[in-house]
Amino acid sequence: MARPSKFDLKYCDQLIKHCSQGYRFESFVHKIGVSERTLRNWKDNYSVFAEAHDQAKSAGLHFFEKLLVQSLTGRRKANSKQSASLLIFTLKTRFSVIYGQPMSSQQNTPVADPPGTFEFKGRKVTVAELHGEELAEAERYLDQKIKDVEARIKRIRSPNPFFEN
């Protein structure tokens, strides 16, 4: 006879909060005292936990994108722990589906953009390349991108009317 599951709906919100602070899904096991296998089983067996997992991944992505944009626009002073290069590396490794490096078809090696490169006005630029009004416009553009992502996270976190807390 199988032992009863330790799953509790409160773990859904706790997981999203955990990942929204930059922590990985896999490190949630330490917080609640279960194994990684148990978390994977919950994700497979409880659709509400699978949805929370997806929301948690988005929340984690938002955490690092926000830090990166703040670093690139000078709103966060770069230091050894939160440099733009480290944030870009984190995004490329933890969120490779979105930020994976494209491969060169001729050399089979990654084609890397300089750290801090972003798409603006149909071209790839760094903040260092922008001056005057164009820099101010890029900052407004990046601010709007942050607001859009924050709104998306807020919608994801909104209470689900089908489940009571």
C-alpha positions as CSV (number, residue, x, y, z in Angstrom):
1,M,0.0,0.0,0.0
2,A,1.4,3.4,-1.0
3,R,2.1,6.0,1.6
4,P,0.0,9.2,1.5
5,S,1.4,12.1,-0.4
6,K,2.9,15.0,1.4
7,F,1.6,17.3,-1.3
8,D,-0.2,20.4,-0.1
9,L,-1.6,23.2,-2.2
10,K,0.4,25.8,-0.2
11,Y,3.5,24.4,-1.9
12,C,2.3,26.0,-5.2
13,D,2.5,29.5,-3.9
14,Q,5.7,28.8,-1.9
15,L,7.4,27.5,-5.1
16,I,6.5,30.6,-7.1
17,K,7.8,32.8,-4.3
18,H,10.9,30.7,-4.0
19,C,11.7,31.0,-7.7
20,S,10.8,34.7,-7.9
21,Q,13.7,35.4,-5.6
22,G,16.1,33.8,-8.1
23,Y,16.3,30.3,-6.7
24,R,16.0,27.2,-8.8
25,F,13.0,24.7,-8.8
26,E,15.4,22.0,-7.7
27,S,16.5,23.9,-4.6
28,F,12.9,24.0,-3.4
29,V,13.4,20.5,-2.0
30,H,15.6,21.8,0.7
31,K,13.0,24.4,1.8
32,I,10.2,21.8,2.2
33,G,12.2,18.7,3.0
34,V,11.3,16.4,0.1
35,S,13.4,14.8,-2.6
36,E,13.8,16.1,-6.2
37,R,12.0,12.9,-7.3
38,T,9.0,13.8,-5.1
39,L,8.8,17.3,-6.7
40,R,9.0,15.7,-10.2
41,N,6.2,13.2,-9.2
42,W,4.1,16.1,-7.9
43,K,4.6,17.9,-11.2
44,D,3.5,14.8,-13.1
45,N,0.6,13.9,-10.8
46,Y,-0.9,17.3,-9.8
47,S,-1.8,19.7,-12.6
48,V,-2.0,22.6,-10.2
49,F,1.6,21.9,-9.2
50,A,2.7,21.6,-12.8
51,E,1.1,25.0,-13.5
52,A,2.8,26.4,-10.4
53,H,6.1,25.0,-11.8
54,D,5.5,26.9,-15.1
55,Q,4.7,30.1,-13.2
56,A,7.8,29.7,-11.0
57,K,10.0,29.4,-14.1
58,S,8.5,32.6,-15.4
59,A,9.0,34.3,-12.1
60,G,12.7,33.2,-12.0
61,L,13.2,34.5,-15.5
62,H,11.6,37.8,-14.5
63,F,13.9,38.1,-11.5
64,F,17.1,37.8,-13.7
65,E,15.8,39.9,-16.6
66,K,14.9,42.7,-14.2
67,L,18.4,42.6,-12.7
68,L,20.0,42.6,-16.2
69,V,17.9,45.6,-17.4
70,Q,18.7,47.5,-14.2
71,S,22.4,46.8,-14.6
72,L,22.4,47.8,-18.3
73,T,20.6,51.1,-17.7
74,G,22.7,52.0,-14.7
75,R,19.9,51.7,-12.2
76,R,21.9,49.0,-10.4
77,K,25.6,49.4,-9.9
78,A,27.5,46.4,-11.3
79,N,29.6,44.5,-8.9
80,S,31.3,41.1,-9.0
81,K,28.2,39.3,-7.9
82,Q,25.7,41.0,-10.3
83,S,27.6,42.1,-13.3
84,A,25.8,42.1,-16.7
85,S,28.0,39.3,-18.0
86,L,27.2,37.1,-15.1
87,L,23.5,37.8,-15.5
88,I,23.6,37.1,-19.2
89,F,25.5,33.8,-18.5
90,T,22.8,32.9,-16.0
91,L,20.0,33.6,-18.5
92,K,21.7,31.6,-21.2
93,T,22.3,28.6,-18.9
94,R,19.1,28.6,-16.8
95,F,16.7,29.7,-19.6
96,S,18.5,28.3,-22.6
97,V,15.2,27.7,-24.5
98,I,14.8,31.5,-24.6
99,Y,18.3,32.8,-24.3
100,G,20.3,29.8,-25.8
101,Q,23.2,30.8,-27.9
102,P,22.7,30.4,-31.7
103,M,25.3,28.2,-33.4
104,S,27.3,29.2,-36.4
105,S,26.4,26.9,-39.3
106,Q,29.9,27.0,-40.6
107,Q,32.0,26.5,-37.5
108,N,29.5,24.7,-35.1
109,T,30.6,27.2,-32.5
110,P,28.5,29.7,-30.6
111,V,28.0,33.1,-32.1
112,A,28.2,35.4,-29.1
113,D,27.0,38.9,-28.9
114,P,29.0,41.2,-26.6
115,P,27.7,41.2,-23.0
116,G,24.8,43.6,-22.5
117,T,23.6,43.4,-26.1
118,F,19.9,43.9,-26.7
119,E,17.6,44.4,-29.6
120,F,16.6,48.1,-30.2
121,K,15.2,49.6,-33.3
122,G,15.8,46.5,-35.3
123,R,19.5,46.2,-34.5
124,K,21.6,44.7,-31.8
125,V,23.2,47.4,-29.6
126,T,24.8,47.9,-26.2
127,V,24.1,50.8,-23.9
128,A,27.7,52.1,-24.5
129,E,26.9,52.6,-28.2
130,L,23.9,54.8,-27.5
131,H,24.1,58.6,-26.8
132,G,21.8,61.5,-26.2
133,E,18.1,61.1,-27.1
134,E,18.7,57.6,-28.5
135,L,20.0,56.5,-25.1
136,A,17.0,58.1,-23.3
137,E,14.7,56.4,-25.8
138,A,16.4,53.0,-25.2
139,E,15.9,53.5,-21.4
140,R,12.2,54.2,-21.9
141,Y,12.0,51.1,-24.1
142,L,13.7,48.9,-21.5
143,D,11.6,50.4,-18.7
144,Q,8.5,49.4,-20.7
145,K,9.9,45.9,-21.2
146,I,10.3,45.6,-17.5
147,K,6.7,46.8,-16.9
148,D,5.4,44.3,-19.4
149,V,7.2,41.4,-17.8
150,E,6.1,42.5,-14.3
151,A,2.5,42.7,-15.5
152,R,2.8,39.2,-17.0
153,I,4.1,37.9,-13.6
154,K,1.3,39.7,-11.8
155,R,-1.2,38.0,-14.1
156,I,0.4,34.7,-13.5
157,R,0.3,35.2,-9.8
158,S,-3.3,36.3,-9.7
159,P,-5.5,33.9,-7.6
160,N,-7.0,31.0,-9.5
161,P,-10.7,31.1,-9.0
162,F,-10.9,27.3,-9.2
163,F,-8.8,26.7,-6.1
164,E,-9.3,28.1,-2.7
165,N,-6.3,29.2,-0.7
